[in-house]
Amino acid sequence: MKMEGENMEVESIVIIGIMAVIAFITFYIIGKYNRLKLYETKVTSKWDTVNKLINEKIAVLLKTITFLKEHIKEEEVTYNDMNIVVDNYNKLTNINDKINEYSNLEEAFDKLYKIAENNTKISSDVEYNMLKEENNNVNSKIEYSKEFYNNEVNIYNNKTSSFISNLVVKMFSFNRYNIFR
């Protein structure tokens, strides 16, 4: 009889041990998940700041297009192309897609300034130069904010690449974020 009681005791200890291991693993995964969510929230918060500034830049672009339309009529096709670029950017919701599309916004600005610089009357206009200065100010803010965003992305991407974190990332479909160059 004593053997049967000892076996039940051993079985109980094994079951309790297994439950403790399962509980530990569960809480460890929950902790990893919560930490990764925290880092992901920091990335998206920094992105929101950058994106807000990009939207300011878009507003300057649209004001510049309006100004140039009033002064240089023959560039209508170029203005329409630029509006398409802005619309394409605004339709995107994914951070990585927006980062990739940003280069098209930069190209649109470059085209706009080439048009204006080729027209001496426009390039010396006070209103145009104010718009250009406004764009330069926004660009400086964007560059500054990109540094903070990129820092958070580096931290987040490093956290997601460790062994256990990588499993949690795959289990819960966490995103990878691109550096914004």
C-alpha positions in Angstrom: 0.0 0.0 0.0 2.8 2.3 0.8 4.1 2.1 -2.8 0.8 3.2 -4.3 0.8 6.3 -2.0 4.4 7.1 -2.9 3.6 6.9 -6.6 0.7 9.2 -6.3 2.9 11.7 -4.4 5.6 11.5 -7.2 2.9 11.9 -9.8 1.5 14.9 -8.0 5.0 16.5 -7.8 5.6 15.8 -11.5 2.2 17.3 -12.4 2.8 20.4 -10.3 6.3 20.7 -11.8 4.9 20.5 -15.3 2.2 23.1 -14.5 4.9 25.4 -13.0 7.0 25.1 -16.1 4.0 25.8 -18.3 3.0 28.8 -16.1 6.6 30.1 -16.3 6.7 29.8 -20.1 3.3 31.4 -20.4 4.2 34.4 -18.2 7.6 34.7 -20.0 5.9 34.8 -23.4 3.3 37.3 -22.1 6.1 39.5 -20.7 8.0 39.3 -24.1 4.8 40.2 -25.9 4.1 43.2 -23.7 7.7 44.5 -24.0 7.6 44.1 -27.8 4.2 45.9 -27.9 5.8 48.7 -25.8 8.7 49.1 -28.3 6.4 48.9 -31.2 4.2 51.6 -29.7 7.4 53.8 -29.4 8.2 53.2 -33.1 4.6 54.2 -34.2 4.7 57.2 -31.9 7.9 58.5 -33.5 6.5 57.7 -36.9 3.4 59.8 -36.1 5.7 62.8 -35.5 7.5 62.3 -38.7 4.3 61.7 -40.7 2.8 64.9 -39.2 5.8 66.8 -40.5 5.6 65.1 -43.9 1.9 66.2 -44.1 3.1 69.8 -43.4 5.6 69.3 -46.2 2.7 68.2 -48.5 0.7 71.3 -47.5 3.7 73.4 -48.5 3.9 71.5 -51.8 0.2 72.1 -52.5 0.6 75.8 -51.7 3.6 76.0 -54.0 1.7 74.2 -56.8 -1.2 76.7 -56.4 1.2 79.6 -56.5 3.0 78.3 -59.6 -0.3 77.5 -61.3 -1.2 81.1 -61.0 2.1 82.2 -62.5 3.2 79.5 -64.9 0.2 78.0 -66.7 2.0 75.7 -69.2 3.1 73.2 -66.6 -0.4 71.8 -66.0 0.7 68.2 -66.7 3.5 68.4 -64.1 1.2 69.9 -61.5 -1.3 67.0 -62.0 1.5 64.5 -61.7 2.5 66.0 -58.4 -1.0 65.9 -57.1 -1.1 62.2 -58.0 2.1 61.6 -56.0 0.5 63.4 -53.0 -2.7 61.3 -53.4 -0.7 58.1 -53.6 1.2 58.9 -50.4 -2.0 59.8 -48.6 -3.7 56.6 -49.5 -0.9 54.5 -47.9 -1.4 53.2 -44.4 1.6 51.1 -43.8 4.7 52.9 -42.4 7.2 51.0 -44.6 5.1 51.8 -47.7 5.0 55.5 -46.8 8.8 55.5 -46.2 9.3 54.1 -49.7 6.8 56.5 -51.3 8.5 59.5 -49.6 11.2 59.6 -52.3 8.5 60.3 -54.9 7.4 63.3 -52.8 11.0 64.5 -52.8 11.2 64.2 -56.6 7.9 66.1 -56.9 9.5 69.0 -54.9 12.6 68.9 -57.0 10.5 69.1 -60.2 8.6 72.0 -58.7 11.7 74.0 -57.8 13.3 73.3 -61.2 10.2 74.8 -62.8 10.4 77.8 -60.5 14.2 78.3 -60.8 14.0 78.4 -64.6 11.7 81.3 -64.3 13.6 84.4 -63.0 10.4 86.3 -62.2 9.2 83.4 -60.0 12.5 82.6 -58.4 12.8 86.2 -57.2 9.2 86.4 -56.0 8.9 87.0 -52.2 5.9 84.7 -51.8 7.7 81.9 -53.6 10.8 82.4 -51.5 8.7 82.3 -48.4 7.2 79.0 -49.5 10.7 77.6 -50.2 11.9 78.7 -46.8 8.9 77.1 -45.2 9.8 73.9 -47.0 13.4 74.1 -45.8 12.2 74.6 -42.2 9.9 71.5 -42.4 12.7 69.5 -44.0 15.0 70.3 -41.1 12.3 69.2 -38.6 11.7 66.0 -40.7 15.5 65.2 -40.6 15.6 65.8 -36.8 12.5 63.6 -36.2 13.8 60.8 -38.5 16.8 60.4 -36.2 14.4 59.7 -33.3 12.3 57.4 -35.4 15.3 55.5 -36.7 16.7 55.1 -33.2 13.4 53.5 -32.0 13.3 51.3 -35.1 16.8 50.1 -34.4 16.0 49.3 -30.8 12.7 47.5 -31.8 14.3 45.5 -34.6 17.1 44.4 -32.3 14.6 43.3 -29.7 12.6 41.3 -32.2 15.6 39.5 -33.6 16.6 37.6 -30.4 15.7 33.9 -30.2 12.6 33.9 -27.9 11.4 37.3 -29.1 11.6 36.1 -32.7 9.2 33.3 -31.8 6.8 35.8 -30.2 7.1 38.0 -33.3 6.1 35.2 -35.5 3.4 33.9 -33.2 1.7 37.3 -32.9 2.6 38.7 -36.4 4.6 41.7 -35.2 5.8 44.1 -38.0 9.4 44.8 -39.0 10.0 48.5 -39.6 12.4 50.0 -42.1 14.9 52.7 -41.3 13.9 56.0 -42.8 16.9 57.3 -44.9 
